[in-house]
């Protein structure tokens, strides 16, 4: 499902204009991105958590040049679904 499809579905269910919904969805994504960039996790009860995971430094290999490289420690965004969300999905998808 794309962002446009999400906006269309919300517009059909609520009767709100697509432009307003698109602005809301865009701002929601900006708030989540900004919070994660500042190291602050975003928790949404019953849905899940947008969290920052810390990856340790590790050694990688460049196979084409047959050399090793050091991949520095870094942070990556991640989503962890809530238990109720996982249970609902597992009941519907089989």
N, C-alpha and C positions, 0 to 999 in steps of 0.2 A: 504494500500500500504506500502510495506516495503522499507527500505533504498536500498536494492539490486534492487528492482523493479524500484525505482527512478533512480538509476545509469544506469540500462539497458535502460530505456526510454530516458534519456538524451543522452546516447551513440548512440542510434538509430537515434535520431533527429539531432545530431550535427556531428556525425562521429568521435568524439574524443574517444580515448581509455578509456576503463572502469577504468583502474588503475588511470589515471589522474583525472577522474571525481570523483572516490571514495575518492581520496586524497583531492580534493576540497571540497566535501560535508563534510568530516570529519573535515577539518580545519574550515569550516563555523560554524559547531556545536560547536567546541572548542572556537571560538571567541565569540559566543553568550553566552555560559556557563561562560566563564571567565568574560565577561562584566557584566552579571547578578550577578556573585559572588562578584564583586567589587561594586555592587549597581548601576551600570550604565545601563539604559534601552537601547534597540536596536530598532530603528524605521526604517521601510522599507515602503516607500511611495507606496500606491496602494496595499500593501499586508497586513501589520499589524505591531503590536508592541509586542516585547517580553519585559515584564515588571516584576518588583519585587513588589509583594503585601505584605503589612505588616499585619500580623494577631495579634490581641490583645490577651492578656492573658485571659484564660477562665477556667471555672470549668468543668471537665468531670467526668463521672461515670464509675467505674469498676463494671459491673453488677455481675460478678461471685463472687467477694469478697464483694459486697455491700458497697463499699467505694467511696469516692470522691477524685479526684486528681486535682491538678492545672496544666493546660497545659500552659507553658510559652509562652510569645510573641515570634513570629518567622516570618521569611520571606519565601515566596514561589514564585517560578517562575510562570508566567502566560502569555498567548497569547491573545491579543485583535485584532481581524481582522479589517482591514480598511473597511469603508463603501462601497467602490467600490467592494471589495472582497465579502462582505456579499450580496450585490445586485446581483452580478454575480452568486453566488451560489444559491440564492433564485429563480432566473429565470430558472436555469437549473434543479433544483431538486424540483419536485412537486408531 
